[in-house]
Amino acid sequence: MAADMNTREFREARDRLIASRARYEEALLSFAYPKLKGSFNWAHDWFDEIAAGQQRSALVIVEQDGSRQSASFEEMRGRSNQIARWLQSQGVAKGSRVMLMVGNQVELWRLMLAVMKVGGIIIPATTALGSDDLKDRIARAKVSAVVCNVADTPKFASVPGEYVRIAAGGAEGWRDLREAGSCADDALTHPGTSVDDTLLLYFTSGTTKRPKLVGHTQVSYPVGHLSTMYWTGLQPGDVHLNVSSPGWAKHAWSSFFAPWLAEATVYVYNYSRFDPVSLLDRMRADAVSTFCAPPTVWRMLIQAELGEKPGALREVTSAGEPLNAEVIARINEAWGLTIRDGYGQTETTAIIGNTPGTSVKPGSMGRPLPGVAVALVDPASGKLVPGTGEGEVCLDLSQAPLNLMTGYQGDPEANDAAMADGYYHTGDIAQRDADGYLTFVGRTDDIFKASDYKISPFELESALIEHPAVAEAAVVPAPDPIRLAVPKAYIGLAQGWEPSKETAREILSFARHCLAPYQRVRRVEFYDLPKTISGKIRRVELRHREEQFTPGTNSAEWRDDQFTDLGD
């Protein structure tokens, strides 16, 4: 009975958001996260409810050669029941911690549902992990079972632990997931998970330190992603394409929870190497209506021949890192659509965004999403920043944010710091204007001073990327005997440009003309930018690299005082 009431309240909240999809102010007033109580399990109480008898496609996966797999909602319900039953026969039960290390293949979605249905805890993992990473993660997460593809089984040969080994195929010493096909596909008994029980354990991407382990409950992601659904503008019947790799939180955001909350189709295009033209062809052929991609993909798209807008495309969004205004302008010019930036973390769902039907201010990540109590806090004083101003993006813990992690597992020091003084601290600084729009300034540990002026790397990087030679840029402080530090840009060049003195002159001159004098990029170096396995730039490595050089001794960099013709 409690589960039925929770499902009903959940659906009513979802329907209110969909009804006010393009009316932000109305959504702010009418929406509140449902206060679910007692027993709840998203796979049983939501997915199976919407999937029963539903023949529309829940999932479509298209390979680069044009082959495809698809499954209806009803098929996904039945196949996940089979896998859940088989997992139980292998000793996976309520509370078991199951690492899923598989790619964008139909088994991943079935497994996600199946582990939920037995009351297990899902630990997503990217297939890019090596044995050393796996040793750390399996030990810290106390993994009970691992599911991976046959090709990845050798990675676990040196990974100790008493965990059940399951392969999506036949491998010596591993149990074969294909055996699940012989199990019954009727409904399982509800595992009795409560709203506060752990459902997901995510490792962060680790841009500065070793990855932290983030805990989420049966509601913080499954229900919390109503905010993500609203930001992306999803509606029932949509075909939603999200460019993201399994193992990272954004995949759960936009390739699992948000689309199926909206009863939309999850569309996946698998490719061995990113090809903008092929991606656009698929979007046109398969009537993709909503599309989300990280800034890196958007930058690659605008360097290709965009052509006409894919006919069914209605909503375009971006998340993962702030999106540069130049990219937004180019897509709008070509397609008449405005990319709507959004913001959130592994620790949260989407909390800030440019929502459908609202004005987008280029460079801004939008306004707080319905149901989310965002606050700006002055990092120096710890005091709330009212109205316009700059501060750290935080969530007010007195409002009991439903879409927030339970904490960092096994790291009380990091957890106490994140939850200090009644706020969850994101570590990101933003400016708020008179209309309530928030613009990303930088990570608290990325912002630095040069000649006693505060420098936001993102602001400088946004200017640099407008130059056609710059595909990617990362700005860090470089030690300087006079100014203590000056802005230095590490540049990833666009195709067709050479890492030459002439290119350095062009970029330095361009930056000088479009940035204020105190923001001037005074050094550049063409460099293969270090990234996490999730694709985020590791500026901490670049900062450490700069600290190793005596000023003026790095022969690979170009400095503005080497040129006399940069202009004022």
N, C-alpha and C positions, 0 to 999 in steps of 0.2 A: 504493500500500500504506500509506504514512504517513497519507494522508488517511482511509483506511478505519479505521485504528487510532484516529485522532483523533475520528472520528465515533462510534465505539463507546465510547470513554472518555467523551466528552461526553454521550452518551445515558445511560450508567450513572450519571453524576453527577446528571443531571436527574431520572432515575427515583428516585434516593435521596431527593432533596428532595421530590418529589411524594408519595412513600410516607410521609414524616414531616411532612406538611403541617401537622398540628395538634399536633405534638409537638416543641416548640422545643428542649428539652434534648437530645433524640435527634438532631435535625438538627445541632446544634452539634458533637456527637461524631462523627457519621457522615459529614458532608459536608466535602469540600475541593474547591476548584476544580480541574478537570482540568488537568494539565500538558501542554498540547498542544505538539507540536514539528513543525518543518518546514513543510510546505505545509498551508494551511487557508483555506477560503473558505466563509463561513456559508451563502451562497445555494446553492452547489453541494453542500457537504458536510452541510448540515443541512436547509435548506428543501426542496430538490428530493428529498431522501431521504424526508421525511415526506409530501411532496405527491404523489408518483407514484401515480396511480390513485385518489387520495383525493377522493371526491365531496362530502364535507362542506364547508360554507361556510367559506372562509378570511376573507372580507370581505363585510360587508353595509353599504351606505351608504343611509340614508333621508333624503329631503329633507323640508322643512317641509310641502310640499303632499301628502306621502304617497307620492310616486314613489320608486322604489328601484333600486339596482344591486346585484348580488351576484356573487361569483365563488367557485367551489370552489377547493380547494387545487390540484387538477390543472389547472384553467383558469389559475390564477395562475402556475403553473410554465410552462405553454406560452406564455402571452402575454408573460411577462417574457423568455423565450427569444427571441421575435420582436423585441422592442424591443432586447434586447442585440445581436442580429445587425445590426439597422438602425443602432444607435449606432456599431458598428464600421465600417459603411460610410460613416459621417459623420466618421470620424477619431478617434472616442473609443476609447481603448485603455488598457491597463494603466498606471496612474499618472496618467491624465487626471483633472483636477479639475473636477467637474461640479456646478454650482449648480442645485439643484432649488427653484424658486419657484412651486409650485402648491399649491392648497388641498386640502381633504379630498375628493378625487376618486380614482376607481380608478386613474388614471394614476400617482398618486404612489407607490402601493405597487408597481405594476409597474416603475416607474422605479428605485425603491430596489433592488429585486432585480436589475434589468437592469444597473445600473451596477456592482453587486458582481460580477456574473457575468463582466464584461469586465475586472475587476481595477481599476476606476476608484475614485476618491475622491469621496465624496458630501459636498456642502456644502449642508445644508438652509438655506432662507431663507424668512422669512415674507412673504406677499404685501403686508403693510403697509409694507414698506420703500419709501422714496422714492429718487429719483435720486442724491442726495448720499450716502445710506447705501450704495447700490449701488456708487458709485465707490470708496468706501473698502474695501468688502468684496471686490470683484473684484480690486482692486490687491493688497491684503494677502494674500488667499488664492491669488493667482496662478491665477485661474479659466481653465480651458481651454474650457469649454462651459457654456451657460446653457439651461435648459428652463423655460419659463413659459407661462402662458395668453395668448391673443391680447390680452386687455384690458390686460395688463401690459407688452406690448412697447414702447409709447411711452416708458416710464420709462428704457429703455436707449438712447434716441436720443442722449443726451448723455453716455453712459457709455463712455469709451474702452477699447480693448483688442482684442487679436486672439483673441477667443473665438468658438466656433461658436454660432450663434443658432438655437435650436430652439423652436418654438411648438406647443402642444397644439391645433392648428387652423391654418387658413391665414392668414398675415400676410405682407405685402410685405417681402421681404428676409430672411425667416425660413424655415427648413426645417420641413416639416410632419411632426410626430410620427405622424400617422395613416398615413403611408406604411409604417410598421412592420408593419401588418396583412398585407402581402403577403409577409413573410419567413417562412422555415420555423420551426416551433416545436419542433423536436427539440433535444436537449441540445447545449450548446456545449462546446468544449474547456475544461478547467479552466485558469484563467489562471496558475496556479502562485504565487499570492500566499502569502507566508509569514505566520506568526502575528504577526510584528512589523511587517508592512507597514501603512501608514496606510490606514484605511477611511473615517473620518469626520473632518470639520473643522467644529466648531460655534462660532459666535459666542455669547458669553454675553450676558445681557440688559442689562448695563451700567448697574446701579443707581447706581454712584458715579462711574465713569470711562467712557472709551470702551470698547466691547465688546472682550474678549480673545478670541483665537482658540485653541480647545481641540482638541488632536489625540487621536484614538482609533484603536486598531489593529483588526486583523481579529478580535481576541478580547476586547478590553477592554469593548466594548459587546455584541457578539453573544453572547459567552459570559458576560461579567460580569453580564448582566441575569438570570441565574439567581437572583440575590438579589432582584431586583424581582419575578420570578415567584413566589418563595416568599412574599415579603411580601404581595402581593396575594391570595394563596391560590388562584391559578389551577390548574385541572385540565383534562385533555383533554375536549373537548366543551363547555366553558363558552362563554357568549356574553358578551364583555367590552366594556363601554362605558367609554371614557375621554374626559373633556371636556378637550381640549387642542388648541391650534392648531398646524398644521404649521409647521416652521421652528425649533421649540424642542426642546430635548433631551427634555422630558417626553413629547412626542409619540412619539419613538422608544422611550422607556421602555415606555409602556403602550398604544400603538396600533400597535406593530410587533414589537419583539423579545420582550417578556415573553409576550404572548398566543401568538405562534407558537412560542415555546419550549415552551409547554404544549400545543400543538396545539389551541388554542381559536380561536373566531371573533372577529375584530375587528369591532365594531359601531360605526358612526358615525351620529350624528344631526346633520345640517346645519341650521342655522337662521340667519336674517339678524339676528334679535334674540332674545335668550334669553327663553324662555317656560317657566317651571317646570312649568306644567300640561301643556303639550305634551310636554315631556321625560318626565314621569312616565307619560303615556299611552303613549308609545312603549316605555318600559321594560316596561310591563305587557303590551302587545300582542305584543312580540317576545321575551318570556321572557329578558330580560337577567338573567344570574346573578351577575355581578361588575361593580362600578361604582366608578370612581375619578374624583374631581373636586377642584379646588382649593377652598380655604376660601371664596373669593368665591361660588362656585356653591352650596356648602352653606348659606351664610348667606342666599342668595336663596331657596333651597328651603324653609327653615324659616319664611320670611315668607309663603310661599304655603300653600295648603291641601294638606297632604301626603297625606291620605287613607290608605287601607290600604296596607300594604307590597306592592310589586310581587311577585306570587306566586312567581316563580322566583329572586328576589334572595337571595343567600346571603352575599356579602362586600361590604363598603363601606369604601373607603379614601380618604385625602386626602393630598396632598403639594403642594409649591410654597412654602407658608408655613406656620408653625405653626397648628394648629387650636385654636380656643377651646373650653374645656370646656362652655360653654353650648350650643354647636351639637351637640356629642356627646350631651348630655343630652336635647335636644329630639328628635333622631332616634331615640334609644333608646326614649324614651317613646312615640313614634308608631308605630315599626316593630318594636321589639324587637331591633334590630340595633345593634351598636356600631361607630361609625366608627373605623377603625384608622389612626392617623397614621403617616407614614413620612418619612424624611429622606434626601436625597442632593443632588447638585449636577450641573451640566452636566459637571463634571470627573470624576464618578463615576457608578456606578449607585446604586441604593438601598443605603445602608450601615447605617441604623438603622431599626427599625420595630416597631410592635406587630403581632405575627404571629398567624395564626389559632389559636384555641384557648387563647390566653394571656389573663391578666387585663390590662385596660387601666386605667392610672392617668390620669384626666382631666388634660390639659395636658402629659402626657409624650409624647415622640415614640418611646418604646419602648427596645429594647435592641439591641446590635449584631447584625446579621444573620449567619446561618451563613456561614463562610468569610471574614469581614471582620474585620481586626485594628484595632478602634477604640481609640484612646487619648485620655486627657485630659491636656493639657499646660498648665502654668501660664504664661500669656503674659508675666508679669513676669520669672520666673526661668528659663523654658525647661525646667523639670524636670517629670518625669512626676507626675501626681496619682494616687496609689494609692487604691483604695477610694472612699469617699464624698468628695465635694468638687466644686469648680467649676474648669473649665479650658476651653481651646480644644479643640474636636473635631478630632482628627487621625487620620491613618492611619500606621501604623508601616511605614516603607519597608523595614526589615530583613526584613519578612514578604513582600516583593515583591507588593503587592496587585495582583491581576490586573485588577480592575475600576476602575483608576485611569488617567487620561489619561497620555499620554507627556509632555505639557508644554504650555506656552503658546507657540504658534508666533510666531517673530519678536520675542519679548519676553523676553530673557534675564534682565532685572532682576526682572520679575514672577515668572518661573519659579524663579529662585534663592530669592526670598522665600517662595514657596509650598512649596518642597522643602527648607527649611533645617533643619539639625540632625537629620537622619535621619527627619523626619516630613513628610507632606503636611499643610499647614495649611489648614483650611476657612475660617478667619476667623469661625467661629461659636462662641459660648460656651455651654456647657451645664453643668447640675448633675447629678451622679450620686448616686442614693440607695443605701441598703443592699442593695436587691434588684437593683441594676445598671441601673435605669431612668434614662434621660437626659431632662432637661427643658430645652428651649431657653431661654436667657436673653437672647441678642441677638447682633447682629453686633459684632465688636470695635470697629468705628467708629461704632456706634449707641449703645452704652452710655455714659452720662455721669454726672457727679457733681452733686448738688444739696445744699447745706449739708453737704458732705463725705460724703454718703451715695451709694453707687452705685445708679444707677437703670437698671432694665431696661425699655426702652420696651414690649417685648412683654407684660410682666406688667401694666403699666398699661393697655395697649390691650385686654387680655383682660378686665379688669374693666369698662372703659367699654362694651365691646360687649354686655354683658349688659343695658344700658339699652335699652328698646325704640326710643328715638329714634336710636340710633347704628347705622348700617349699616356704616360703616368708620371707623377711627381711626388716626392716626399721631402718636406722641408724640415730641417733640424738645425739646432744652434751649432755653429762652428766657433771654437775658441779664437779670440782676437785680442791682441795686446792692448789695444786702445779702448775698444767698445766692450770688452769682456767676451761678448758673443755677437756674431752676425748671422743672418739667415743664409743657409746654404741649401741648395736644391739638388737632390739626387734625381736624375732624369732618366726615364725609360722612353726611348725615342720611337716615334711613329715610323711605320714602314716607309722606306725610301729616303730617310735622312741619315747622314753620316755623323758619327761622334767626333766632329772636327772643331777646330778653333773658330771657323766661320759660323757653325751652328751655335756654338756657345755665345759668340758675339750677338747673334740674332736674338737669342733667348734673353740674355741679360739686358739688351736694349729694349726689347718688348716689355720686360718686367719693370724696367725703370720708368717707362711711359704710362703704365697702367696701375702702378702702386704708389702710395704716398712715400715721401723720402725716407721716413723712418722704417718703412717696410721693405726697402729695396733688397732684393736678392743679390748678394754680393759675391757669391761663389756658386758654380755649378759643376756637377760631375755626372758623366754618363755612366750608368751603373745598372746592373741587373738587380732590381729591388728585391730584398729578402722578404719572404712572405710566410705566413703560417700555412698549414696544409688546408685551411679553409679559404685561403686567398687574400687575407688581410695583410697589409704592409706592416712589417716589424720595424717601426721607427726606433725602437730601443736599440736594435743592432746598429743602426746608422749613427745614433748618438754615441754609442760606445766606440764606434770606429773613429769618429771625429776626435774623441778624447785621446786617442792613441797617437795622433799626429801633432807635431810641433807646428804652429801656424806657418804657412808658406812652404812646407816641405812635402806636400802631397803633389807629385808631378801629374797626377791624373785629373786634377781639378783646374778650372779656369776661373780667374778672379777678375772683378770689375776693374781693378787698378792696372790690369794688363792691357786695357783698351783705352784709347783716347777719343774714340768716336761714338760713345754710347748715347750722347745727348744729355740734356738736363733732366 
